Amino acid sequence: MRRIMLSWRRLTGGGAPTLVACSGGADSSALALALASGGAGSCTIAHIVHDLRPRAEAEADRDSARDLAARLAWDFREAEIRIGPGNPESQARSQRYAALQSLAEERAIGFVATAHHADDQLETLVMALLRGTGPAGLRGAARSRPLGDRVRLIRPMLGCTRSEAEALCALAGHEWREDDTNRDTSRLRAALRHGPLAEIRALRPEGARRAARTARLMRDAHAMVGSIVERLDPGADEWPRDALRDQPELVLGELLREGARRRLDGARADRLTGALVDQAAHAIRSDSTDSKRFDWPGGLTLEVHARHVRFAR
């Protein structure tokens, strides 16, 4: 509880009014309990109802979050979202954050707190490793980031584990809700959680917390790479090939990605795979003087010539 309170105070500049996102599960319930037990005032519990689960279960989750707010003598707010066609998990996440932002802005609350913890970070890092990502993917979830112009998203529990959250709820005599989708091992995250990562936790109980430290360091590494990329100017019309050839593969790959992002909308830039970037980076760094052309998503073309490299439509 002390760890969560200290983190919350640092992230809010001393302890500002906060909208606490609560699903009714152990993690978010523990966050609310820790803040309330530590003397945090002027907090509000918010719950987002979505249609990915049976209506009765979704309403039971909401009722659990509302009952917890009443127990803590905190305000309670709710919103409802509907998931359309496409990736349901991605849609649910983006709509949930948008709804939380809206609820916070309505009440002039500057912070939204979620209950992401060290085990979540470990799962995210392992999934990123399996994708073959670099520091950008290995930085995990940020402790704090903007959620619109007037609200910041904060994660005060990144230094805590799932078992600690459950223990805190148990000590408080709070019965949390269980989401059956968390046991659906057809989903990669759940399969890792209940399979290999469960074995890792048994072998290295502190592994999740240490992985969270790795995520922080990777976030710093990504920022350092980003500063080098900015000096190379991702928005330039073209680059001297000699200036790029000597760059580390990590820097060159990020320069190409950022250059593509600035020329494409976000959805198309997300289709730029590591294989496409690696292929182009290899051509730039090679000794060949033959011109090469790489067709990327969104009608974007990368041209590699003997003396220069440039994007074209």
LINQUIBEL-V326369 format. One record per backbone hydrogen bond with DSSP energy under -0.5 kcal/mol. CO is the residue of the C=O (numbers start at 1). NH is the residue of the N-H. E is the energy in kcal/mol with one decimal. If there is no record, write none. Layout:
co	nh	e
CO	NH	E
CO	NH	E
//
This chain:
co	nh	e
1	5	-2.6
2	6	-2.7
3	7	-2.0
4	8	-2.6
5	9	-2.6
6	10	-2.2
7	11	-2.5
8	12	-1.7
9	13	-0.5
9	14	-3.5
10	13	-0.8
17	111	-0.6
18	20	-0.7
18	44	-2.3
19	21	-0.7
19	113	-2.6
20	46	-2.6
24	177	-3.1
25	29	-1.9
26	30	-2.5
27	31	-1.9
28	32	-2.0
29	33	-2.6
30	34	-2.9
31	35	-2.2
32	36	-2.5
33	37	-2.8
34	38	-1.7
35	40	-2.9
36	39	-1.3
42	18	-0.6
43	75	-0.9
44	20	-3.6
45	77	-2.4
46	22	-3.0
47	49	-0.6
47	79	-1.7
48	50	-0.5
49	81	-2.7
50	53	-0.6
54	58	-2.4
55	59	-2.5
56	60	-1.9
57	61	-2.2
58	62	-2.0
59	63	-2.6
60	64	-2.0
61	65	-2.1
62	66	-2.6
63	67	-2.6
64	68	-2.0
65	69	-2.0
66	70	-2.1
67	71	-2.4
68	72	-2.1
69	73	-0.6
69	74	-2.8
70	73	-0.8
75	45	-2.6
77	47	-2.1
79	49	-3.0
81	51	-0.6
86	88	-0.7
87	91	-2.3
88	92	-2.7
89	93	-2.2
90	94	-2.4
91	95	-2.8
92	96	-2.3
93	97	-2.2
94	98	-2.0
95	99	-2.4
96	100	-2.4
97	101	-2.6
98	102	-2.2
99	103	-2.4
100	104	-2.4
101	105	-2.6
102	106	-2.2
103	107	-1.1
104	109	-2.9
105	108	-1.2
110	152	-2.4
111	19	-3.0
112	154	-3.0
113	21	-2.6
117	121	-1.9
118	122	-2.4
119	123	-2.4
120	124	-2.4
121	125	-2.7
122	126	-2.4
123	127	-2.3
124	128	-2.1
125	129	-2.5
126	130	-2.1
127	131	-1.0
128	132	-0.7
128	133	-1.9
129	132	-1.0
134	137	-0.9
134	138	-1.9
135	139	-0.7
137	140	-0.8
143	155	-2.2
145	153	-3.1
151	147	-3.4
152	112	-2.6
153	145	-2.1
154	114	-2.2
155	158	-1.0
157	118	-0.7
157	160	-2.2
160	118	-3.4
161	165	-1.8
162	166	-2.2
163	167	-2.2
164	168	-2.3
165	169	-2.1
166	170	-2.4
167	171	-2.6
168	172	-1.7
169	174	-2.8
170	173	-1.2
173	175	-0.5
174	176	-0.8
178	180	-0.7
179	182	-1.9
180	183	-1.8
181	184	-1.2
183	185	-1.3
184	187	-1.9
187	191	-2.6
188	192	-2.7
189	193	-2.4
190	194	-2.4
191	195	-0.9
192	197	-2.3
192	198	-0.6
195	198	-0.6
195	199	-1.5
196	200	-2.1
197	201	-2.5
198	202	-1.6
199	203	-1.9
200	204	-3.5
204	207	-2.4
206	210	-2.0
207	211	-2.4
208	212	-1.9
209	213	-1.3
210	214	-1.9
211	215	-2.2
212	216	-1.7
213	217	-2.2
214	218	-2.7
215	219	-1.8
216	220	-1.7
217	221	-2.5
218	222	-2.6
219	223	-1.9
220	224	-2.2
221	225	-2.4
222	226	-2.5
223	227	-1.8
224	228	-1.5
225	229	-2.5
226	230	-2.3
227	231	-1.4
228	232	-1.4
229	233	-0.8
230	233	-0.8
233	236	-1.8
237	311	-0.7
239	309	-2.4
240	243	-0.7
240	244	-0.9
241	244	-0.6
241	245	-2.4
242	246	-0.9
244	247	-1.6
248	252	-2.6
249	253	-2.7
250	254	-1.9
251	255	-2.3
252	256	-2.2
253	257	-2.3
254	258	-2.8
255	259	-2.5
256	260	-2.1
257	261	-2.7
258	262	-2.0
259	263	-0.5
260	263	-1.1
260	264	-1.2
261	264	-0.5
265	269	-2.0
266	270	-1.7
268	271	-1.3
269	272	-1.7
271	273	-1.2
273	277	-1.8
274	278	-2.9
275	279	-2.0
276	280	-1.8
277	281	-2.7
278	282	-2.4
279	283	-1.6
280	284	-2.1
281	285	-2.2
282	286	-1.0
292	304	-3.1
294	296	-0.6
294	302	-2.8
296	299	-0.7
296	300	-0.6
297	300	-0.9
300	296	-3.6
301	303	-0.6
301	312	-2.9
302	294	-2.7
302	304	-0.5
303	305	-0.6
303	310	-2.3
304	292	-2.7
307	241	-2.2
308	305	-2.8
309	239	-2.7
310	303	-3.3
312	301	-3.3
//
